[in-house]
Amino acid sequence: MKCIAIIGGGISGLTVLHYLKQRLGDTVEITLFEREASVGGTIRSFKNGPCLFEWGPNGFLDNQPATLELIKELGLTDQLIETQPTARRRYIQIKENLHAVPTTPLDLIQTPLLPLKDKWSLITGIFKKNTPKDCSINDYVSRRFSPRIAQTLVDPFISGIYAGDIKRLHMASAFPKFRRKSRMRSFRGGMGQIIEALDNRYQKHIQTNSEIIGDSSLLFDATIVATPAYAAAKIVENLNPGLSCLLEQIPYAPIAVAGLLFKQDSFKKKPDGFGYLVPSQANKDILGVLIESNVYANRARGEQVMMRVMMGGAHHPAIINDDKEQVIARAIREIDSVYGLSAAPLETFVKLWPKAIPQYEVNYPHWRRSIADQCAKTPGLYLCANYLDGISFNDCINNAKTLALSAGLLSSQSMR
Ligand SMILES: Cc1cc2nc3c(=O)[nH]c(=O)nc-3n(C[C@H](O)[C@H](O)[C@H](O)COP(=O)(O)OP(=O)(O)OC[C@H]3O[C@@H](n4cnc5c(N)ncnc54)[C@H](O)[C@@H]3O)c2cc1C
């Protein structure tokens, strides 16, 4: 019987497993190898009594059909939840003050975030549709709209996704595509619920505590490497040194995530809305603050507030040298400076990601083509993870499904 290996049990690897099983049934032996004791990779939800801490993503937009189909196939559609009306307002922090992100034309006219000149460049920019996108996000937005719009509105928004630097990220590759009107969603039990469902369904095909190093993949007819790029570089080192060299080049931004649970009466100023983002020009190591219990129902008891403070990113990589106590202390100082604290948190959580998010920098299109060329030289070897063609939960599912169902992967010629 032919054998397929999937290396890496994040959402990418698990989705490949799901669709390969759906397509091939038991005609091929498929095994997923995961380095850690449990699958999920960047996705995990910790439930502690009534409060829930996400160590990675806290949601996804419901505009990607592949994600909604996978959720349906796993019987999780009735577990979907959407953001609460209390999360409608989002803020940007300028000089320690929170300003609402303008969402309507009237908001835009009235916002103190931009002077009149830049409001006007927002209007004129709408008509500059042919501005070239083969440049950094900063260059594109500055040319089409204005440098201030790039720094004040776009920089914090991109920081919230990539924890990255808009002067280095490639516009056409990194800027999110807005398909249609969408809502942010999660599951009743947090994002970890979809991982649990996949894990339960495919348990007999999953081997945890199994770090794959080097040439073990040669033993399989086809191998899908669904690990981060730096881990994939080691796996393919002997098989395809040129590919390995390319995989080592993709930079990652670090993130420290602190979760804090407070009693509602611990604040002088009530934490309002979704939370806030911090532009990089503030030169703070805080990327943003999410008021999780405003975003989704049941993330804390009624009289409690659950928050996450995101820190570090491409501008502040040193955050990863802090220990967990220092990260919590920084997070508390930030919350105190904005909302005024009269009491310590009831619970704290920390997750440090030294290599959190791959950065699609300005050379990304060239790098991506070289990766495809190198992969073609090693039949039976496939790459699938968030450093290729999109970092979001939705992108990972869509790309993994496309790979698993592609004729190339299933044809006998492509298998050794
Ligand atoms: C803090 C944070 C917040 C985020 N928030 C959002 C959000 O709100 N919305 C959104 O859409 N996206 C968000 N993302 C991005 C999204 O979560 C990730 O891009 C996605 O989950 C990555 O999935 P993956 O399977 O490609 O990789 P990973 O999740 O990194 O999984 C790779 C797996 O490979 C395993 N592995 C590594 N080396 C080996 C080896 N040698 N052998 C075997 N196994 C190995 C790892 O242990 C891991 O389980 C966030 C990411 C982070 C870090």
The ligand as a Gaussian input file, in Angstrom:
#p B3LYP/6-31G(d) Opt

LIG

0 1
 C       -0.286000      35.089000      18.473000
 C       -0.950000      34.786000      17.154000
 C       -2.213000      35.291000      16.881000
 C       -2.833000      35.005000      15.661000
 N       -4.094000      35.487000      15.440000
 C       -4.745000      35.156000      14.303000
 C       -6.121000      35.501000      14.137000
 O       -6.740000      36.088000      15.033000
 N       -6.722000      35.129000      12.977000
 C       -6.076000      34.421000      11.991000
 O       -6.687000      34.128000      10.946000
 N       -4.772000      34.048000      12.149000
 C       -4.107000      34.390000      13.278000
 N       -2.814000      33.963000      13.460000
 C       -2.152000      33.203000      12.367000
 C       -2.590000      31.729000      12.318000
 O       -2.938000      31.289000      13.597000
 C       -1.445000      30.854000      11.821000
 O       -0.918000      31.382000      10.622000
 C       -1.878000      29.398000      11.572000
 O       -2.529000      28.854000      12.695000
 C       -0.634000      28.590000      11.188000
 O       -0.974000      27.235000      10.982000
 P        0.060000      26.212000      10.348000
 O       -0.545000      24.868000      10.452000
 O        0.459000      26.677000       8.984000
 O        1.382000      26.312000      11.244000
 P        1.606000      26.015000      12.785000
 O        0.403000      26.346000      13.577000
 O        2.884000      26.691000      13.126000
 O        1.808000      24.432000      12.857000
 C        2.999000      23.800000      12.505000
 C        3.144000      22.510000      13.327000
 O        4.334000      21.818000      12.925000
 C        4.918000      21.221000      14.079000
 N        6.337000      20.928000      13.777000
 C        7.348000      21.821000      13.649000
 N        8.505000      21.158000      13.355000
 C        8.196000      19.837000      13.290000
 C        8.957000      18.667000      13.003000
 N       10.280000      18.727000      12.731000
 N        8.334000      17.457000      13.037000
 C        7.011000      17.355000      13.305000
 N        6.241000      18.455000      13.589000
 C        6.821000      19.678000      13.570000
 C        4.697000      22.286000      15.141000
 O        4.839000      21.744000      16.437000
 C        3.273000      22.752000      14.825000
 O        2.305000      21.989000      15.511000
 C       -2.165000      34.224000      14.680000
 C       -0.883000      33.715000      14.950000
 C       -0.273000      33.984000      16.170000
 C        1.086000      33.422000      16.451000

